[in-house]
Amino acid sequence: MAGSVSPRFARWLAFAGWALVGAGYAFGVLSLMSIGVFVLAGSVVLTLLVRRAWGRGGIAGLVSGLGLPVLYVAYLNRGGPGWVCTTSGPAMSCTDAWNPWPWLAVGVAFVAGGIALQLRRPAAAG
């Protein structure tokens, strides 16, 4: 990384890059029945790019990134569990939503765990 940014900023930038990689892998697994194979292939390419740019510095972001799509699933099911109906003009649509609380708990645990790991790493470790 260029010397124009502070080491602290570079550590968190690497963390964000690895979080993006982790989010890609989690989203790929969650969407495996549709576009997941393509997302996983893109995640492999992104892994190589991030590793080349920052090495293993900020790899704790991978853990946090795994939780981001899980939090999105919790958000999508925020009206659940059970049937959730929405109206838009004259149309009405109903879906069966899952319980969002387990998804929220797992997502928060992954995001918080990755941040905690990043904060525990010595500054010299990247």
N, C-alpha and C positions, 0 to 999 in steps of 0.2 A: 504494500500500500504506500502511496506517496507520502512524503513527510509533511504535507500541507495540513493534515488533520491531527488532532490530539490523539494520543494512544488510547485514552478512555473512549473517545468517540469511535475510533477504529474497532475497539473490542465490541461495542454495541452494534456497530454496523455489521460486523461479522456474525454476531448473534442473530440479527435480523435476516441476514442471508441464509443462515442455517435454519431459522424458523420457517422461512419460505420453502425450503427443501422439505422439512418435516410436514408442513401443511400439504404439500404436493403429494407426498406418499400417503398420508392419511386420507386425503380426498380421493386419491386413486383407488385405495382399498374400499372406501365407502361406496364408490360408484363403479365398482368392478363389473357389474352386470350391464353397464351401458358404455361409458367412455373411459372407464378406469384404466384400461390397458394403455391407451394413448397418454393419459395423465401420468401413469407410472413411467412410461418411456421418457416423457418430458422431465420428470423428476430425476431420472438417472442423469440426463444431460445437465440439468441444473446442479446436481451434486458435483459433477466434474468441474463445472465452472466455479462454483463457490469454493470447492477445495483448492482449486488452482489460485484463486484470488486471495483467500485468507487461511488456507491450510486448515488445521483443526481448531484454530482460535474461534471461540464462540460456538463450538459444537453443541453446547448446552441448549442453544436455540432450537436444535432438532427436536428436543423433548417438548419445548413450548409449542413448536409448530404442529406437532401431532395433535395437540389439543384444540387448535383453531377450528378445523372443520367439525369437530365434535361439538364445540360451542355453537356453531352454525346450525347443526341438526337440532340442538336444544332450542334455539331461537325459532326455527321453523315449526316446532311442535309446541310452542309456548301456550297454545290454547288447550292442549290435551291434559290428561288422556281422555279419549273418547271422540265423539263426532264434533267437528267444528265446522260451522256453516258461515259463509260470507255472502253478501249480496253486492252486486254491482249493477246499478240501474235496475232493469227488469229481471236480470238473471240471478240465480242463486246457485251456489256451489258448496257441496259438503265433502269433507274428507275425514278419514279416521286418523286422528293424531295419536302419537305415542306419548308416554309420560316423559316430560322434558327434564325432570329432576335428576335421574341417573346420568343422562347425557351432560347436564350442567356440572354435576359433581366430578365426573371423569375429566371433562374439558378444563375446569378450573384447576384440578389436581395436576394435570400435565403442564398447563401454562405456568402455574405458580412453582412447580417443581423445576422447570427449566430455568426460570428466573433465579430461584434459590441456588441452583448449581452454578449459574453464571456469577452470582455475587460471591460465592465461596471460592471461586478460582483466584489464585494469586494474580496480581496485575502483570507480573512478568510472563505468566503462562499464556497471555493473549486473550 
